[in-house]
Amino acid sequence: MLKTFLSLLLLISFSAQAQMDLCNPDLEKQPVQAGGRVKPLYVLAEETIKFVTGDSKVDNLSATDAFCKLTLKAFGMPLNLPIKVKVDHVDVRKFLGMDENSTSIAVDTLIGKVGEIETELAQLKENNSYKKELNRVNQRLRTYGAVVEARAWTVPVQKGDKLDFVPIAEFLTETRMKEAKEKSDNPVKYALNEARELYTRVQGDDYLLELKYFKWNLFLWAMLSAIMAILLLFGLKNKTPGLIFTALSIILQVISMTMRVMISGRAPVTNMYETVMFSGFGALIISCIITLYRKEIIFLLAGLAYNVLSLMMMRFAHGMLDAGISPLVPVLRDNFWLSTHVTTIILSYAALALSWILANAILIRSRFFEVSSKEYRYQADLIYSSIKFGVVLLAAGIILGGVWADYSWGRFWGWDPKETWSLIVLLIYMAILHGRYTSWIPAHRFVALVAGAFMSVMMAWFGVNYILASGLHSYGFSEGGAIFLGSFFAVQIAILLIGTIKKKA
């Protein structure tokens, strides 16, 4: 195919500038088939470039431009982009002979080490994090190879009475280019535009919703609105402006999540990115409900604070959270159980996160400012209300999870790490609730226990995935994140120490 196309280039003799014109902004809308579904080329390019390099740009080129120019290498274009392959694991970096401060390796250098990598993988018996990262590096290299060989980019074509997708190397045939050259000075661009029009004529342009979802970046605007709401609620006696920005943030998040559901066709709780997204949104909604019930604006402030933290993680924690929309593994394809068990668990984490925010806030306030014992007890009562919501939801989620496990795996309970840690969280919070209800735990100890108890939630939520990395729930696992979790534990312990040390008289 490559030799055929090289001779084709000589035949049609279009200029290098015409080839470069191929990589234009309109390509973002080009329909491609990847990951079992049709998506805009913009999305495929972003996912591919970020997967290979860890960044969404290459040498100041957008992902789409870089993807296009790399594809042109298959057709003889002398383009040398400085592609570097991301390497996360420290031991893998040592194996590849990388500088200890470097997090990526030049693709040409890595290609020369393919034999060493395959030999190392063949010798490794244990499927540990080192082997997983070596496999991932190998996969990144194969992905790069698919791009530069023009296999990653697919184009819709008519085959009989149905549409099919073929690699662009197969799409740019001599016959098609001859026909396109008669109609345009840039036959490649013309042929691709015709393919896009064919697809939209037959299948419609619903696939472009995903382009709008990523381009509009509504979660960023929701985060800015939530921050503004916090500032206004704190700074103004009139709470109306703050409430307006709160409503705006909720609306933006609802729109964005609705778009994501329409694109994926499932509940937005199937990976770590989506659980963070849904927990932040859930905490804000729960805080609004409790605020209406208890008439206490502090709940809304706590919900906004946690919502901002969640949105910031989604925005900046690219090494931990992948915003891409990927196909579901088989066990997650039952949308009824996905929409009940996982959603209930994440909402329970959201409610417990409210109690965590409130507990830390009163710990810090009481350490650096004067807080009366009456107000302290009142704040503890507010925290108690949040925990009750969380415990009820968590218990329901665990029971629903057991039913789903029986349906999917043939057993209700198996002491899987995720199951075990969920039970640990439930028992810890039930003990705290019982102690508070019976007055066995006084207010000052109750607040400190609640602040510390959220570390068990983080262990069940992130720790099982990032540290233990084992069990039947491995479909939701991600590598890395141990530094994040360790930092969280360190900061929380520091707050507990500072907040519980008695002031000197």
C-alpha positions in Angstrom: 0.0 0.0 0.0 2.8 2.4 0.8 4.6 1.8 -2.5 1.3 2.2 -4.3 0.6 5.5 -2.7 4.2 6.8 -3.3 3.7 6.1 -7.0 0.3 7.8 -6.7 2.0 10.9 -5.3 4.1 11.1 -8.5 1.0 10.5 -10.6 -1.1 13.3 -9.2 1.8 15.6 -8.4 0.2 17.8 -5.9 2.5 20.1 -4.0 3.9 19.7 -0.5 1.9 22.8 0.5 -1.3 21.0 -0.6 -0.3 18.1 1.6 0.3 20.5 4.5 -3.1 22.1 3.9 -4.6 18.7 4.7 -3.9 19.3 8.4 -6.5 22.0 8.8 -9.1 22.8 11.6 -11.9 21.1 9.6 -10.2 17.8 10.2 -11.4 18.0 13.8 -14.9 17.1 12.6 -13.8 14.1 10.5 -15.6 10.9 11.7 -13.3 8.0 12.6 -14.0 4.6 14.1 -11.9 3.8 17.2 -12.6 2.0 20.5 -15.7 0.3 19.1 -17.5 3.6 18.3 -17.5 6.6 15.9 -15.9 9.8 17.2 -14.5 13.0 15.8 -10.9 12.9 14.7 -10.2 15.7 17.3 -11.1 13.3 20.1 -9.1 10.4 18.7 -6.1 12.7 18.2 -6.3 14.1 21.8 -6.6 10.6 23.3 -3.8 9.2 21.1 -1.2 12.0 21.6 -1.9 12.2 25.3 -1.6 8.4 25.7 1.7 8.3 23.9 3.3 11.5 25.2 1.4 12.4 28.3 0.6 15.8 26.8 -2.1 17.2 24.5 0.5 19.1 22.3 3.6 18.3 20.4 6.1 21.1 19.8 3.3 23.7 20.1 1.2 21.8 17.6 -2.3 20.8 18.6 -3.1 17.1 19.0 -5.0 17.1 15.8 -2.2 18.8 13.8 0.4 16.5 15.3 -1.7 13.4 14.6 -2.3 14.5 11.0 1.4 15.3 10.4 2.5 12.0 11.9 0.1 10.2 9.6 1.6 12.0 6.6 4.9 10.3 7.4 3.4 7.1 6.0 3.1 8.9 2.6 6.7 10.1 2.4 6.4 13.5 4.0 9.7 14.3 5.7 8.3 15.5 9.0 10.4 15.0 12.2 8.2 15.9 15.2 9.9 15.6 18.6 7.8 12.8 19.9 8.6 11.5 23.4 7.0 8.5 24.9 5.7 8.8 28.5 7.2 6.5 31.1 5.6 6.5 34.6 7.4 3.8 36.5 10.8 4.6 38.1 12.2 1.1 37.6 11.1 1.1 33.9 13.0 4.4 33.4 16.1 2.8 34.9 15.7 -0.2 32.6 15.4 2.0 29.6 18.5 4.0 30.7 16.7 7.2 31.1 17.8 10.2 33.1 16.4 9.9 36.7 14.7 13.3 36.3 13.2 12.5 32.9 9.6 11.3 32.5 9.7 10.5 28.8 12.0 9.0 26.2 12.5 9.9 22.5 10.5 7.6 20.3 13.5 6.8 18.1 15.5 5.8 21.1 12.7 3.6 22.4 12.3 1.9 19.0 15.9 0.8 19.3 15.1 -0.9 22.6 12.0 -2.9 21.4 14.0 -6.2 21.5 15.2 -5.5 25.1 11.6 -4.7 26.2 10.1 -7.9 24.7 12.9 -10.0 26.3 12.3 -8.4 29.7 8.6 -8.9 29.4 9.1 -12.6 28.5 11.2 -13.2 31.6 8.8 -11.5 34.1 6.4 -13.9 35.7 4.6 -11.7 38.3 2.1 -9.3 36.8 3.3 -6.4 39.0 3.3 -2.6 38.4 6.7 -2.9 36.7 5.5 -5.4 34.2 2.3 -3.4 33.6 4.2 -0.3 32.9 6.5 -2.1 30.5 3.5 -3.4 28.7 2.0 0.1 28.6 5.2 1.5 27.2 5.1 -1.2 24.5 1.5 -0.3 23.8 2.3 3.4 23.5 5.0 2.5 21.0 2.6 0.3 19.0 0.0 3.1 19.0 2.7 5.5 17.6 3.5 2.9 15.0 -0.2 2.7 14.0 -0.3 6.5 13.5 2.8 6.8 11.4 1.8 3.8 9.3 -1.6 5.5 8.6 -3.6 2.7 10.4 -5.0 4.6 13.3 -6.9 7.1 11.2 -10.0 5.4 9.6 -12.3 6.9 7.0 -15.9 6.0 6.2 -16.6 4.5 2.8 -19.6 3.0 1.1 -19.4 -0.8 0.7 -22.5 -2.1 -1.0 -25.5 -1.0 1.0 -23.7 -0.1 4.2 -21.0 2.1 5.5 -17.6 0.8 6.6 -14.4 2.3 7.9 -11.0 1.7 6.4 -7.5 3.0 7.3 -6.6 6.2 5.5 -3.8 4.3 3.8 -6.5 2.1 2.1 -8.8 5.0 1.5 -6.4 7.1 -0.6 -6.5 4.8 -3.6 -5.2 5.7 -7.0 -8.7 5.7 -8.5 -10.2 7.9 -5.8 -7.3 10.4 -6.0 -7.7 10.6 -9.8 -11.4 11.4 -9.5 -10.8 13.9 -6.7 -8.0 15.6 -8.7 -10.4 16.4 -11.5 -12.6 18.3 -9.0 -10.1 20.0 -6.7 -6.5 21.2 -6.5 -6.2 19.4 -3.2 -7.6 15.9 -3.9 -6.9 14.4 -0.5 -8.8 17.1 1.3 -11.6 16.9 -1.2 -11.9 13.1 -0.8 -12.0 13.4 3.0 -14.7 16.1 2.9 -16.8 13.8 0.6 -16.3 10.9 3.1 -17.5 13.1 6.0 -20.5 14.3 4.0 -21.3 10.7 3.1 -21.3 9.7 6.8 -23.4 12.6 8.0 -25.9 11.9 5.1 -26.3 8.3 6.1 -25.7 8.3 9.9 -26.3 12.0 10.9 -23.9 14.2 12.8 -24.7 13.1 16.4 -21.0 12.1 16.7 -20.1 15.8 16.7 -21.7 16.1 20.2 -18.4 14.7 21.6 -16.5 17.4 19.9 -18.7 20.1 21.5 -18.3 18.3 24.9 -14.6 18.6 24.9 -14.4 21.9 23.1 -16.9 23.7 25.4 -15.1 22.6 28.5 -18.1 23.3 30.7 -16.6 21.7 33.8 -14.0 24.5 33.8 -16.7 27.1 33.7 -18.6 25.2 36.4 -15.5 25.3 38.6 -15.1 29.0 38.2 -18.8 29.6 39.0 -18.5 27.5 42.1 -15.4 29.5 43.3 -17.3 32.7 42.6 -20.3 31.4 44.6 -18.0 30.6 47.6 -16.5 34.1 47.5 -19.9 35.8 47.3 -21.5 33.7 50.0 -18.6 34.5 52.3 -18.2 38.1 51.4 -21.7 39.4 51.0 -24.6 39.6 53.5 -27.0 39.3 50.6 -26.7 35.6 49.6 -28.6 35.9 46.3 -25.6 36.5 44.1 -23.8 33.5 45.6 -26.9 31.3 45.1 -27.2 32.4 41.5 -23.6 31.4 40.8 -24.3 28.1 42.7 -27.3 27.4 40.4 -25.1 28.3 37.4 -22.5 25.8 38.4 -25.1 23.1 38.9 -26.6 23.8 35.5 -23.3 23.7 33.7 -22.4 20.4 35.4 -25.8 18.9 34.5 -25.4 19.9 30.9 -21.9 18.5 30.7 -22.8 15.2 32.4 -25.9 14.9 30.2 -23.7 15.3 27.1 -21.3 12.7 28.5 -24.2 10.2 29.1 -25.6 10.9 25.6 -22.1 10.2 24.1 -21.4 7.0 26.1 -24.9 5.7 26.6 -24.3 4.9 30.2 -24.3 6.3 33.7 -21.2 8.6 34.3 -19.7 6.4 37.1 -17.6 3.8 35.2 -14.0 5.0 35.9 -12.1 7.1 38.4 -12.6 10.3 36.4 -16.3 9.9 36.4 -16.6 8.9 40.1 -14.7 12.1 41.0 -17.0 14.1 38.8 -20.2 12.5 40.1 -19.1 12.6 43.7 -18.4 16.4 43.5 -21.8 17.0 41.8 -23.6 14.7 44.3 -22.0 16.5 47.3 -23.3 19.8 45.9 -26.8 18.5 45.4 -26.9 16.8 48.8 -25.6 20.0 50.4 -28.4 22.0 48.7 -31.0 19.6 50.0 -29.7 19.7 53.5 -29.4 23.5 53.4 -33.1 23.7 52.4 -34.0 21.3 55.3 -31.7 22.7 58.0 -31.6 26.4 56.8 -27.8 26.4 57.3 -25.7 28.0 54.6 -22.6 26.2 55.9 -23.8 23.0 54.3 -23.9 24.8 50.9 -20.4 26.2 51.4 -19.1 22.7 52.3 -20.8 21.3 49.2 -19.3 24.0 47.0 -15.8 23.5 48.6 -15.8 19.8 47.8 -17.3 20.4 44.4 -14.4 22.7 43.6 -11.8 20.2 44.8 -13.4 17.5 42.6 -13.5 19.8 39.6 -9.9 20.8 40.2 -8.9 17.1 40.2 -10.7 16.5 37.0 -9.0 19.5 35.5 -5.4 19.1 36.6 -4.9 15.5 37.8 -4.3 14.1 34.2 -1.8 11.5 35.5 -4.5 10.0 37.7 -7.7 10.6 35.9 -8.5 10.0 32.2 -11.3 12.1 30.8 -11.6 9.9 27.8 -14.9 7.9 27.1 -13.9 4.3 26.7 -15.9 1.1 26.0 -17.2 -0.7 29.1 -15.8 -4.1 30.2 -18.5 -6.8 30.1 -19.2 -6.8 33.9 -20.2 -3.1 33.7 -22.6 -3.4 30.8 -25.6 -4.0 32.9 -26.8 -0.4 33.2 -29.4 -1.2 35.9 -26.8 -2.4 38.4 -24.3 0.3 37.2 -26.9 3.0 37.8 -27.9 1.7 41.2 -24.9 0.2 43.0 -22.1 2.4 41.8 -24.2 5.6 41.9 -25.3 4.9 45.5 -21.7 4.2 46.6 -20.4 7.4 45.1 -23.3 9.5 46.5 -22.4 8.0 50.0 -18.8 9.2 49.5 -20.2 12.6 48.5 -22.3 12.8 51.7 -19.3 11.7 53.9 -17.1 14.2 52.1 -19.4 17.0 53.4 -18.9 15.8 56.9 -15.1 15.7 56.3 -15.1 19.3 55.0 -17.2 20.5 57.9 -15.1 18.6 60.5 -11.8 20.0 59.2 -13.3 23.5 59.0 -14.3 23.5 62.7 -11.0 21.9 63.7 -9.0 24.7 62.0 -11.4 27.4 63.3 -11.2 26.3 66.9 -7.4 26.1 66.7 -6.8 29.6 65.4 -10.0 31.4 66.5 -12.4 31.5 69.4 -15.3 29.1 69.1 -17.7 28.7 71.9 -18.6 25.3 73.3 -22.2 25.8 72.2 -21.2 26.6 68.6 -18.8 23.7 68.6 -21.6 21.3 69.7 -23.9 22.8 67.1 -21.3 22.3 64.3 -20.9 18.7 65.5 -24.6 18.3 65.1 -24.5 19.5 61.5 -21.7 17.0 60.8 -23.8 14.3 62.4 -26.6 15.1 59.9 -24.2 14.6 57.0 -22.9 11.3 58.2 -26.4 9.9 58.6 -27.0 10.5 54.9 -23.7 8.9 54.0 -24.1 5.8 56.1 -27.6 5.0 54.8 -26.4 5.4 51.2 -23.2 3.4 51.8 -25.1 0.5 53.4 -27.6 0.5 50.5 -24.8 0.6 48.0 -23.0 -2.4 49.6 -26.1 -4.5 49.6 -26.8 -3.6 46.0 -23.2 -4.5 45.2 -23.6 -7.9 46.8 -26.7 -8.5 44.6 -24.8 -7.4 41.5 -21.8 -9.6 42.5 -24.2 -12.6 42.9 -25.6 -11.8 39.4 -22.2 -11.3 37.8 -19.8 -13.6 39.7 -22.1 -16.1 41.3 -21.4 -15.0 44.9 -22.8 -12.3 47.2 -19.6 -11.6 49.1 -16.0 -12.7 48.5 -13.8 -10.4 50.6 -12.5 -8.7 47.5 -10.3 -5.7 48.5 -12.9 -3.2 47.3 -15.7 -5.0 49.2 -13.6 -5.4 52.3 -12.7 -1.7 52.4 -16.2 -0.6 51.8 -17.3 -2.7 54.8 -14.5 -1.2 56.8 -15.7 2.3 56.0 -19.3 1.4 56.9 -18.2 -0.1 60.3 -16.1 2.9 61.1 -18.8 5.4 60.4 -21.5 3.3 62.2 -19.2 3.2 65.3 -18.8 6.9 65.2 -22.6 7.4 64.7 -23.3 5.1 67.6 -20.8 6.7 69.8 -22.2 10.2 69.1 -25.8 9.0 69.5 -25.1 7.5 72.9 -23.0 10.4 74.0 -20.1 8.0 74.4 -18.0 10.2 72.1 -18.0 13.9 73.2 -18.2 16.6 70.5 -14.5 17.5 70.3 -13.5 13.8 69.8 -16.4 13.3 67.4 -15.2 16.0 65.1 -11.6 14.7 65.1 -12.8 11.2 64.4 -15.0 12.3 61.5 -12.1 14.2 59.9 -9.8 11.2 60.3 -12.4 8.7 59.2 -12.5 10.1 55.7 -9.1 8.6 55.2 -10.8 5.2 55.2 -13.1 6.4 52.4 -10.0 7.6 50.4 -8.5 4.2 50.9 -11.6 2.3 49.7 -12.0 4.7 46.8 -8.5 5.5 45.7 -6.2 3.3 47.8 -7.5 0.0 46.6 -6.9 1.1 43.0 -3.6 3.0 43.3 -1.9 1.0 46.1 -3.3 -2.5 46.4 -4.2 -2.8 42.7 -5.7 -6.2 43.0 -9.1 -7.9 43.0 -12.1 -8.5 40.9 -12.7 -4.8 40.7 -9.6 -4.4 38.5 -11.7 -3.0 35.6 -11.7 0.4 37.4 -8.0 0.4 38.3 -5.5 3.1 37.3 -1.7 3.1 37.8 -0.1 5.8 39.8 -1.8 8.1 42.4 0.2 6.8 45.4 1.8 10.2 45.8 -1.6 11.9 45.8 -3.0 9.5 48.4 0.2 9.8 50.6 0.0 13.6 50.4 -3.7 13.5 51.3 -3.0 11.3 54.4 -0.1 13.5 55.5 -2.1 16.7 55.2 -5.0 15.2 57.0 -2.9 13.9 59.9 -1.2 17.3 60.2 -4.6 19.0 60.4 -5.7 16.5 63.1 -2.5 17.1 65.1 -2.8 20.9 64.8 -6.6 20.9 65.5 -6.5 18.6 68.6 -3.4 20.1 70.3 -4.7 22.2 73.2 -3.8 25.9 73.0 -1.5 27.2 75.6 -3.1 29.4 78.2 
